[in-house]
Amino acid sequence: MPGRGDHGGRNRTVNLPPVPPELPEPPLPSPAAGPSDAPLPDAPSPGAPLPDAPPSGAPSPDSVSSDSASPGGPAPADSGGARPRVRPPRRRILVVGAGVAGLTVAEELRRRGYDGELTLVGDEPHVPYDRPPLTKRFLAGGLPEERLHLTSSAALAAADIAWTPGRRAVAADAGARTVTLDDGRVLPYTDLVVATGVAPRPLPGTAGVPHVCTVRTLDDARALARRLTPGHRLVVAGAGFLGCEAAWTALSLGCAVTLVGREREVLPVLGARVGAAVGGRLRAAGAEVRTGRRVAAVREAGPGDGLTVTLDDGAAVAAGTLLVAVGSAPDTAWLAGTGPDLSDGVRCDAGGRAAPGIHAAGDVAAWYHPGRGRHRRLEHRMSAAEQGRAVAADLLGAGEHPASVPFFWTDQGPHKLTVYGLPGPGARFEPDTGTVGDDRFAGRYREHGRTTAVLAWNAPREALRLRRELTDESARSGPRAGAAPAGAAPGDSAPAGAR
């Protein structure tokens, strides 16, 4: 938008008009009840009205001229003449990706008083919305679409955020500092924020086969919901968070469900004991759970007859729909040659900096986590919001780092699982309250003599107690916090679908 950021350097206050409230997902822990990994009390969630910006007399980072410290005007030059006023280049912040992370960056920049140019690009035609309910309440028909919305086009316009929906970034030029969209437009930037998230991994051999779907977007969920009628046969390939959540929802709608997972138990990231408990509950609810198996072939059974899904043990399963939930890959192809390490998403330091002029946040970003001493992508909603706020702060020179203890939850049918920390592949779950398989239990994940994460099954108070213990232990034994170079440590990624 012309004229932004080149008009004398005053911050201004922008208040968003009221918009529909964010989806009422499970109550999040009060910041007073635990450490700093809960949302900050003064940091609104995406879509909330923005509080006042700093007073109009405060300088903004993109509008301070070189003589701004001299209240009487330009300082005299050594030769006795007047020193000419020099303005910095107009600042343009471009955010590519309009999920929770991208929207949070844009809103937080305005909340903190940034008054330069600000553009938000999204690859869907919808306003930014919440994804976690897509496999749960929305898919089940219990949540109106408008309740998913995190903001509105009117709110974005009121905040002077240039909203570009339905467009994908296809290339970036770090030297020229431009991003090219799929309609040929070239957008200049001084600062680029990458928040493009992840894309579902395809199942080999299913390209072009009818009745095969994924559920990443709102349109995906709409299409799947139309299929899930009583008696419909659904096969789910993938027994991670998304696959299991969709299986539970389909069961609640009266569908016949077969869940296929490659590991010995479902939800392998939570370990064999917890995974076995979830798998047992799914079977008791009526699902056919095939663990240690994978889909080997898919073919049309005949016009109007659905699919035949063949597993690697030769078993044939009839399906009206095959839902593919076998993982995801970071959306980074358009960034090739721009400088950041793209080996597993966009590798960043602990402030989200990936390369000169480039930050990243959300599912696509492999941030350095001081508590673990490594880079890791966290495909969780809370992490996306925290990273978005941290990137906005870093762009404005505040240098605030997000929480060191990640948090996510998953609804497995009637059961709510809450996790703090990062369970490692070698961690063993040790119950602290109750017994695994009970309707209510909680415990710790232990690895190399340390607690790396805690989990509570239908036990939110126990989750908070164990969380405090985890935070104290991390503070005593973890590496010193700080921003590591973007390429300083090996990384790994958290499983897709957790919230």
Secondary structure, DSSP 8 states (H G I E B T S, - for coil): -TTTT-SS-B---------------S----GGGS-TTS--TTS--TTS-----S-TTSB-TTS--TTTT-TTSS-B-TTSSB---------EEEEE--SHHHHHHHHHHHHTT--SEEEEE-SSSS--B--GGGGTTTTTT-S-GGGGBS--HHHHHHTT-EEE-S--EEEEETTTTEEEETTS-EEE-SEEEE---EEE---TT-TT-TTEE--SSHHHHHHHHHH--TT-EEEEE--SHHHHHHHHHHHHTT-EEEEEESSSSSSGGGHHHHHHHHHHHHHHTT-EEEES--EEEEEE-STTS-EEEEETTS-EEEESEEEE-S-EEE--GGGTTSSS--TTSEE--TTSEEETTEEE-STTEEEEETTTTEEEE---HHHHHHHHHHHHHHHTT------SS-EEEEEETTEEEEEEE---TT-EEEEEES-TTSSSEEEEEEETTEEEEEEEES-HHHHHHHHHHHHHHHHHHS-------TTSS-EEE--TT--
